Amino acid sequence: MQIQDLPYSDPGVPDARSGPRLLWWLGRNQLGGQCGALLWGMLHFTSVCALPFCVGLAVQAAVDRSADRLALTGGLMLLCGTAIAVGDTFLHRAAVTNWITAAARLQQLLARKAAHLGSALTRRVAAGEVVTVSTGDVEKIGWFVEAVSRFTAAALTVVAVCVALLIYQPALGVVVAVGLPVVALAVLPLLPKATSRADVQREKAGRATELASDTVAGLRVLRGIGGEDLFLDRYRRASQEVRHAAVRSARMWSVISALQVLLPGLLLIVVVLRGVQLAREGRITVGELVTVYSAVMIVNYPLRHFVEIAMAYSFSRPSAQRAARVLSLERLTDTEGSGATELPGGDLFDPATGLRAPALGFTAVVCGDPDLAGRLADRLGGHAAEPGRSVLLGGVPLDELPLDQARTAVLVQDKDPVLLSGTLRELLDVPASGTVRAEDALAAAQCADVLDALVQGSLDASDPMDARITERGRSLSGGQRQRLALARSLVADPEVLVLDEPTSAVDSHTEARIADGLRRLRSGRTTVVLTSSPLLLDRADEVVFLHEGQVAATGKHRELIGTDPRYRAVVTRETEDEQRESAANDTAAPPPSQERPDTSDGAALLGALEPLEEIEESA
């Protein structure tokens, strides 16, 4: 695989059982590139280490005053120099190709997994972790996968140099053959500690980044309550912890790097002392001493890759573990489906709660527990977080539908919808039936002030549809973001639309107009709204009240308010004392001996209640 051939037509099925297994799987799927890098690395490192032998032959030829051997040695040095240049060029090319293709393969796998899981991904893994894995982690993993071939070439070259020195000059070759493994393996006892310190640094840096992102996301709220200084102090403390951890980690890696300079230097000193002694005794020639000295000095170059592979593995191991954790996630249902090939129609029924939303109707659902409402919305959309009986649409289980059909049939809008950056036109450019125009959806969602705000915030856009929306709509208020998300859902015009608290961040007057627009625009479609707003509940065809995860009552809003105290407590936010007082007032009857109020008092009471009724109706 070459860079110009990316992306992969099929990135394969990864071994995501653990981080090391994922690294091994990536390496196995690059055998061609790894072998190419290994061969070019062997050519490069061998040519570099062959230069000392050429230098030693040249020195000995000069001592012996042999012009022929000196010319031959010069030719060999020219050949080695050419091999070094060619090997280094193609080694770098192969290494970069392996790095990029490994990272690209992993990014494709992560993108495929994100599309496969859909909205369930961020419910099981933090969105920040997904971004970290698909950006910084893939680079670290690609670095290790690429460095393996260069390390292997360097290790084989070191072994070849030791064998060559043993054959060329056994007296000094033994010293080198014993010393080089000690130099290469001396840092191994320090690697676990260095790796653990690096892990601590990354963990603290991740916490600081998470704290910073949370602070930025809630900056408007912080300013409202005067909490900027508190969170600034928290971030300063987190930043200092990251700095201290980074210093501790750098100290350990500096010790390892120092050993990689100190130990080869000591070996070089031992070789020189031993070589001078042997030269004085006449057991070796000057050319052989120069050859062994140069070989020991040059071999430090491939030895550096021993430290690099250790660093690459220590940084890539936690990255690979995070990537494997994301890639090991599976949907609770089959994306291919095994049911009908046509979109079903009919009632939406949830066996877990007993909820039934009639087809083509406007159904409101009241839950006392917000978490239960969120899980119910996920389950109605086929995104259940735990296994169980599937929701039925027209008698067909959503689990048996292909994933694309299930998403087309039922659309769920979360209580905290996300707005992507771009223009308003791009935001509303979603898969849709084409029946609902963007203008009608914006009007139904009461987005007139939102359009004005977008135009005022854009310097070069006179048309609101061309105005840009910042990342996650941060320049807009919570209510404005909520209404834009509602307009996007209305444009999609699904067969079944499930809305989780779609008006929780807007005022009552706007909420009343949204309720009317929603009912009008969704006429002839199935709509399920999870809410406790009396304004939305009053406009629903049917209200379903869930208590302790089961349907407890159904009916009209005004009926349930008067007949079900539990429903009234959830909708009106009554306390337990207020419920008991209300129940006592409902059941208390005047004693027979008590005189009833005269008609004038009753008339006065009715007159006092009339304004309250008018206020309720206007609300």
C-alpha positions in Angstrom: 0.0 0.0 0.0 1.4 3.4 -1.0 0.2 6.8 0.2 -1.3 7.7 -3.1 -3.5 4.6 -2.9 -5.2 5.6 0.4 -7.8 5.2 1.7 -8.1 1.4 2.0 -10.9 -0.2 0.2 -11.2 -2.4 3.3 -9.2 -1.7 6.4 -9.9 -5.2 7.7 -11.1 -6.5 11.0 -8.8 -5.4 13.9 -7.8 -7.6 16.8 -9.1 -5.2 19.5 -8.7 -7.6 22.5 -5.8 -5.5 23.9 -3.5 -2.7 23.0 -0.4 -5.0 22.2 -2.6 -7.3 20.1 -3.8 -4.3 18.1 -0.2 -3.1 17.5 0.7 -6.7 16.4 -2.3 -6.8 14.0 -1.3 -3.5 12.4 2.2 -4.7 11.9 1.1 -8.0 10.4 -1.1 -6.1 7.9 1.9 -4.1 6.7 4.3 -7.0 6.1 5.2 -5.7 2.6 6.1 -2.3 3.9 7.8 -3.6 6.9 10.0 -6.0 4.9 10.8 -3.1 2.5 11.9 -0.8 5.4 13.8 -3.7 6.9 15.8 -4.3 3.7 16.6 -0.6 3.1 17.5 -0.3 6.8 19.9 -3.2 6.6 21.5 -1.7 3.5 21.9 1.7 5.2 23.1 0.5 8.6 25.4 -2.1 7.1 27.0 0.4 4.8 27.5 2.9 7.7 29.2 0.2 9.8 31.3 -1.0 6.8 33.1 2.3 6.6 35.4 1.6 9.6 36.7 -1.5 7.9 37.4 0.5 4.8 39.1 3.2 6.9 41.2 0.5 8.6 42.2 -1.0 5.2 43.1 2.4 3.9 45.3 3.2 7.0 47.1 -0.1 6.7 47.6 0.4 3.0 49.1 3.8 3.7 51.4 2.3 6.3 52.4 -0.5 3.9 52.8 2.1 1.1 50.5 0.0 -1.2 48.9 2.3 -3.9 46.8 -0.5 -5.3 45.2 -1.4 -2.0 44.7 2.3 -1.2 42.9 2.8 -4.6 40.8 -0.4 -4.0 39.9 0.9 -0.5 38.9 4.2 -2.0 36.6 2.5 -4.4 35.0 0.5 -1.5 34.5 3.7 0.4 32.8 5.3 -2.6 30.5 2.3 -2.9 29.7 2.4 0.8 28.9 6.1 0.6 26.6 5.5 -2.4 24.8 2.6 -0.5 24.4 4.9 2.6 22.7 7.6 0.5 20.5 5.2 -1.4 19.6 3.2 1.7 18.9 6.3 3.8 16.7 7.8 1.1 14.5 4.7 0.6 14.5 3.8 4.3 13.0 7.3 5.1 10.5 6.9 2.3 9.4 3.4 3.4 9.3 4.5 7.1 7.1 7.5 6.4 4.8 5.3 4.2 4.5 2.7 7.0 3.7 5.5 9.5 1.1 7.2 7.4 -0.6 4.0 6.2 -0.8 2.5 9.7 -2.3 5.7 11.0 -4.7 6.0 8.1 -5.8 2.3 8.5 -6.6 3.0 12.2 -8.4 6.2 11.4 -10.6 4.4 8.9 -11.3 1.7 11.5 -12.3 4.4 14.0 -14.5 6.2 11.5 -16.2 3.0 10.5 -16.8 2.1 14.2 -18.2 5.6 14.8 -20.6 5.3 11.9 -21.5 1.7 13.0 -22.3 2.7 16.6 -23.9 6.1 15.8 -25.1 8.1 18.8 -24.4 5.1 21.1 -20.7 5.8 20.8 -20.6 9.0 22.8 -23.0 7.4 25.4 -20.4 4.7 26.1 -17.1 6.6 25.5 -16.5 10.3 26.2 -16.4 12.4 23.0 -13.1 13.9 24.1 -11.5 10.4 24.2 -12.8 9.6 20.8 -11.2 12.8 19.4 -7.9 12.0 21.3 -7.8 8.5 19.9 -8.5 9.6 16.3 -5.9 12.4 16.3 -3.0 12.2 18.7 -3.1 8.4 19.5 -3.1 7.3 15.9 0.2 9.2 15.3 1.8 7.5 18.3 0.6 4.1 17.2 1.8 4.7 13.6 5.2 5.8 15.0 5.7 2.5 16.9 4.5 0.4 13.9 7.0 2.2 11.7 9.9 2.1 14.2 9.8 -1.7 14.5 11.3 -2.3 11.1 14.1 0.3 11.7 14.8 -1.2 15.1 15.0 -4.7 13.7 17.4 -3.5 11.0 19.6 -1.8 13.6 19.6 -4.8 15.9 20.6 -7.2 13.1 23.4 -4.7 12.1 24.8 -4.6 15.6 24.8 -8.4 15.7 26.6 -8.5 12.3 29.2 -6.0 13.5 29.9 -8.1 16.6 30.4 -11.2 14.4 32.5 -9.4 11.9 34.8 -8.0 14.6 35.2 -11.5 16.2 36.3 -12.8 12.8 38.4 -9.8 11.9 40.2 -9.3 15.2 39.2 -11.9 17.9 41.3 -10.3 20.7 39.4 -7.0 20.5 36.2 -8.5 19.0 35.5 -10.4 22.3 35.6 -7.1 24.2 33.2 -5.5 21.7 30.9 -8.6 21.6 30.6 -8.6 25.4 30.3 -4.8 25.8 27.7 -4.0 23.1 24.9 -6.2 24.6 25.5 -4.6 28.0 25.3 -1.1 26.4 22.1 -2.0 24.5 20.3 -3.7 27.4 21.5 -1.5 30.3 18.5 0.8 30.1 15.9 -1.9 30.2 15.6 -1.8 34.1 14.8 1.9 33.8 12.1 1.6 31.1 9.2 0.5 33.4 9.7 3.5 35.7 10.0 5.8 32.7 6.9 4.4 31.1 4.8 4.7 34.4 5.9 8.4 34.7 4.9 9.1 31.1 1.5 7.5 31.8 1.0 9.7 34.8 1.9 12.7 32.8 -0.5 11.8 30.0 -3.3 11.1 32.6 -2.8 14.5 34.3 -2.6 16.3 31.0 -5.9 14.7 29.9 -7.6 15.8 33.1 -6.3 19.4 32.6 -7.5 19.4 29.0 -10.9 18.1 30.1 -11.1 20.8 32.8 -10.2 23.5 30.3 -12.8 22.3 27.7 -15.5 22.1 30.4 -14.6 25.6 31.6 -14.8 27.1 28.1 -18.1 25.3 27.4 -19.6 26.8 30.6 -17.9 30.2 30.5 -21.1 32.0 30.2 -22.6 30.3 33.2 -19.4 30.9 35.2 -19.5 34.6 34.5 -23.1 34.7 35.5 -22.4 33.2 39.0 -18.9 34.8 39.3 -17.0 31.5 39.3 -14.2 32.4 36.9 -11.6 32.8 39.6 -12.5 29.5 41.2 -12.1 27.6 38.0 -9.0 29.5 37.1 -7.4 28.4 40.3 -8.5 24.8 39.6 -6.9 24.9 36.2 -3.7 26.5 37.5 -3.4 23.6 40.0 -4.0 21.1 37.3 -1.5 22.8 35.0 1.1 22.7 37.7 0.5 19.0 38.3 1.1 18.4 34.6 4.3 20.4 34.7 5.7 18.5 37.7 4.7 15.2 36.1 6.4 16.3 32.8 9.6 17.2 34.7 9.7 13.9 36.5 9.1 12.0 33.2 11.8 14.1 31.4 14.3 13.4 34.2 14.0 9.7 33.7 14.3 9.9 29.9 17.3 12.2 30.3 18.9 9.5 32.5 18.3 6.9 29.8 19.7 9.2 27.1 22.7 10.0 29.3 23.4 6.3 29.7 23.2 5.8 26.0 26.1 8.3 25.7 28.1 7.3 28.8 28.1 3.5 28.3 29.3 3.6 24.7 32.0 6.1 25.7 33.2 3.8 28.4 33.2 0.8 26.0 35.2 2.9 23.5 37.8 3.8 26.2 38.1 0.1 27.2 38.6 -0.8 23.5 41.3 1.8 23.0 43.2 0.9 26.1 43.1 -2.8 25.2 43.9 -2.1 21.6 46.9 0.1 22.4 48.2 -2.7 24.7 47.8 -5.3 21.9 49.5 -3.0 19.4 52.5 -2.5 21.6 52.8 -6.2 22.0 52.6 -6.5 18.2 49.5 -8.7 18.2 47.5 -6.3 16.1 48.4 -3.8 13.4 47.7 -0.1 13.5 45.1 -0.5 10.7 43.2 -3.2 12.8 43.2 -0.9 15.9 41.7 2.0 13.8 39.1 -0.4 12.3 37.9 -1.7 15.7 37.9 1.8 17.2 35.9 3.3 14.3 33.5 0.4 14.3 32.7 0.8 18.0 32.3 4.6 17.5 30.0 4.1 14.4 27.9 1.4 16.0 26.5 4.0 18.4 24.3 5.2 15.5 22.2 2.0 15.2 22.2 1.7 19.0 20.1 4.9 19.2 17.2 3.0 17.8 17.1 0.8 20.9 16.1 3.9 22.9 13.7 5.1 20.2 11.8 1.8 20.1 11.5 1.8 23.9 10.1 5.4 23.8 7.8 4.5 20.9 6.3 1.6 22.7 5.9 3.4 26.0 4.0 6.2 24.3 2.0 4.0 21.9 0.9 1.3 24.4 -1.7 3.4 26.3 -2.7 4.9 22.9 -3.3 1.4 21.5 -5.3 0.4 24.6 -7.6 3.4 24.2 -8.0 2.7 20.5 -8.7 -1.0 21.2 -11.3 0.0 23.8 -13.2 2.0 21.2 -12.8 -0.6 18.4 -14.1 -3.3 20.7 -17.4 -1.6 21.2 -20.3 -3.3 19.5 -23.9 -2.4 18.8 -26.5 -4.3 20.8 -28.4 -4.9 17.5 -27.4 -6.1 14.1 -26.9 -3.2 11.6 -27.8 -5.4 8.6 -31.2 -6.3 10.0 -33.3 -9.3 9.2 -36.8 -7.9 8.9 -38.9 -6.1 6.3 -37.3 -4.3 3.4 -39.9 -1.5 3.4 -40.4 1.1 6.1 -43.1 -0.1 8.5 -45.9 2.2 9.6 -48.2 2.2 12.6 -48.1 2.6 16.3 -44.9 2.9 18.2 -44.9 0.5 21.2 -42.3 0.0 23.9 -42.7 -3.4 25.7 -40.4 -2.4 28.5 -42.7 0.4 29.7 -46.0 -0.4 28.0 -45.9 2.9 26.2 -47.9 3.0 23.0 -47.8 6.1 20.7 -50.6 6.0 18.2 -49.7 6.4 14.5 -50.2 10.0 13.1 -50.8 11.3 16.6 -49.2 13.8 18.9 -48.3 11.9 22.1 -46.7 13.5 25.2 -44.9 11.4 27.7 -44.3 12.5 31.3 -41.6 10.9 33.4 -40.7 11.9 36.9 -37.1 10.7 36.4 -35.1 12.7 33.7 -32.7 9.7 33.3 -35.6 7.4 32.6 -36.8 9.8 30.0 -33.4 9.8 28.3 -33.2 6.0 28.3 -36.7 5.8 26.9 -35.9 8.2 24.1 -32.8 6.1 23.2 -34.9 3.0 23.3 -37.6 4.5 21.1 -35.0 5.3 18.5 -33.4 1.9 18.5 -30.3 3.0 20.4 -30.8 1.1 23.6 -27.9 1.1 26.0 -28.7 -2.3 27.4 -30.2 -5.5 25.9 -33.9 -6.1 26.1 -37.1 -6.4 24.1 -37.0 -4.2 21.0 -39.4 -1.3 20.4 -42.1 -2.2 17.8 -43.0 0.1 14.9 -46.2 -1.1 13.3 -45.6 -4.5 14.9 -42.1 -4.8 13.4 -39.1 -4.8 15.9 -36.7 -1.9 15.2 -33.9 -4.3 15.9 -34.8 -6.4 12.9 -34.7 -3.4 10.5 -31.4 -2.5 8.7 -29.8 0.4 10.5 -30.3 3.0 7.7 -34.0 2.1 7.6 -34.4 2.3 11.4 -32.8 5.7 11.4 -35.0 6.9 8.6 -38.2 5.7 10.3 -37.5 7.1 13.8 -35.5 10.2 14.5 -34.6 11.1 18.1 -33.6 14.6 19.2 -31.7 14.6 22.5 -32.3 17.1 25.2 -28.8 18.5 24.5 -28.6 18.5 20.7 -25.3 19.4 19.0 -24.9 22.0 16.3 -22.0 21.6 14.0 -20.1 24.6 12.8 -20.9 26.0 9.3 -23.7 28.0 7.7 -27.3 27.7 8.6 -28.0 26.3 5.1 -25.5 23.5 5.8 -27.0 22.8 9.2 -30.4 22.3 7.7 -29.1 20.3 4.8 -30.0 16.9 6.2 -31.6 13.7 4.7 -35.2 14.7 4.5 -38.5 13.8 2.7 -38.6 17.1 1.0 -42.1 17.9 2.2 -41.1 20.4 4.9 -39.3 23.6 3.7 -36.5 25.1 5.8 -38.5 28.3 6.1 -41.5 26.5 7.5 -39.4 24.6 10.0 -37.7 27.8 11.2 -41.0 29.5 11.6 -42.5 26.6 13.5 -39.5 26.6 15.8 -39.8 30.3 16.4 -36.3 31.1 15.1 -36.9 34.7 13.9 -34.7 36.2 16.6 -32.1 33.5 16.0 -31.8 34.5 12.3 -31.4 38.1 13.3 -28.6 37.2 15.8 -26.8 35.2 13.1 -26.9 38.0 10.6 -25.7 40.5 13.2 -22.8 38.2 14.1 -21.8 37.7 10.5 -19.9 40.5 8.7 -20.4 39.2 5.2 -23.8 37.5 5.2 -27.0 39.4 4.4 -29.0 36.2 4.0 -29.5 34.3 7.3 -29.1 31.0 5.5 -25.5 32.0 4.7 -24.7 33.1 8.2 -22.1 31.0 10.0 -22.8 29.1 13.2 -19.8 28.8 15.5 -18.6 25.4 16.9 -21.5 23.8 18.8 -23.4 27.1 18.5 -21.5 28.7 21.4 -22.3 32.3 20.2 -26.0 31.5 20.7 -28.0 31.1 23.9 -29.3 27.8 25.0 -32.8 28.5 23.9 -31.6 29.6 20.4 -29.5 26.4 20.0 -32.5 24.3 21.1 -34.8 26.0 18.6 -32.3 25.6 15.7 -32.0 21.9 16.5 -35.7 21.5 16.6 -36.0 23.2 13.1 -33.4 20.7 11.8 -35.4 17.8 13.1 -38.6 19.2 11.6 -36.8 19.6 8.2 -35.9 15.9 8.3 -39.6 15.1 8.5 -39.3 11.5 9.7 -42.2 9.1 10.0 -41.7 9.1 13.8 -40.1 12.1 15.6 -39.1 11.7 19.3 -38.3 14.9 21.1 -36.7 14.9 24.6 -37.5 18.2 26.3 -37.4 20.3 23.1 -38.5 23.5 24.9 -36.8 23.4 28.3 -34.6 26.5 27.6 -37.2 28.8 26.2 -39.7 31.2 27.8 -43.4 30.3 28.2 -44.7 32.6 25.4 -42.2 31.2 22.9 -43.0 27.7 24.1 -46.7 28.2 23.5 -46.0 29.3 19.9 -43.6 26.4 19.4 -46.2 24.0 20.6 -48.8 25.3 18.1 -46.2 25.3 15.3 -45.0 21.8 16.1 -48.6 20.4 16.2 -49.4 22.1 12.9 -46.2 21.1 11.0 -46.3 17.5 12.3 -49.9 16.9 11.3 -50.2 13.5 9.6 -47.0 12.2 11.3 -46.2 10.4 14.5 -44.7 12.7 17.2 -43.6 11.7 20.7 -42.6 14.5 23.1 -41.0 13.7 26.4 -41.8 16.7 28.5 -43.3 18.0 31.7 -44.3 21.4 30.3 -48.0 22.1 30.7 -48.1 24.1 27.5 -46.9 21.1 25.4 -49.0 18.6 27.4 -52.1 20.6 26.8 -51.7 20.4 23.1 -51.1 16.7 22.9 -53.7 14.3 21.6 -52.8 11.9 24.4 -50.6 12.2 27.5 -48.9 9.1 28.9 -47.7 9.2 32.5 -44.8 6.9 33.5 -44.3 6.0 37.1 -41.4 3.8 38.2 -40.7 2.8 34.6 -44.2 1.7 33.8 -47.3 3.4 32.2 -49.4 4.6 35.2 -52.0 6.7 33.5 -53.2 7.9 30.0 -55.5 10.6 29.0 -55.8 14.3 28.4 -53.7 16.8 30.4 -56.6 18.5 32.0 -58.1 15.2 33.1 -54.9 13.8 34.6 -54.2 17.0 36.5 -57.5 16.6 38.3 -57.6 12.9 38.8 -54.0 11.7 39.3 -52.1 13.3 42.2 -48.8 11.7 41.1 -49.1 13.3 37.7 -50.0 16.6 39.2 -47.0 16.5 41.4 -44.6 16.0 38.5 -46.2 18.6 36.3 -46.8 21.3 38.9 -43.7 20.5 41.0 -45.7 20.1 44.1 -43.9 19.1 47.3 -45.0 16.2 49.5 -46.5 18.5 52.0 -48.4 20.4 49.3 -49.7 17.1 47.9 -51.0 16.0 51.4 -52.6 19.4 51.9 -54.2 19.3 48.5 -55.5 15.7 49.1 -56.9 16.8 52.5 -58.7 19.7 50.9 -60.2 17.5 48.2 -61.5 14.9 50.6 -62.6 17.3 53.4 -66.4 18.0 53.4 -68.2 20.5 55.6 -70.1 19.0 58.6 -73.9 19.0 58.3 -74.3 21.6 61.1 -71.9 24.1 59.4 -73.7 26.9 57.6 -73.1 27.1 53.9 -71.9 30.5 52.5 -74.6 32.7 51.2 -74.9 33.3 47.5 -73.3 36.7 47.7 -70.1 35.1 49.0 -70.1 32.5 46.3 -70.6 35.1 43.6 -67.6 37.0 45.0 -65.5 33.8 45.0 -66.4 33.1 41.3 -65.6 36.7 40.4 -62.1 36.2 42.0 -61.5 33.0 40.1 -62.4 34.4 36.6 -59.1 36.3 36.2 -57.2 33.2 37.2 -58.9 31.2 34.5 -58.1 33.9 31.9 -54.4 33.8 33.0 -54.4 30.0 32.6 -55.9 30.2 29.2 -53.5 32.9 28.0 -50.6 30.8 29.3 
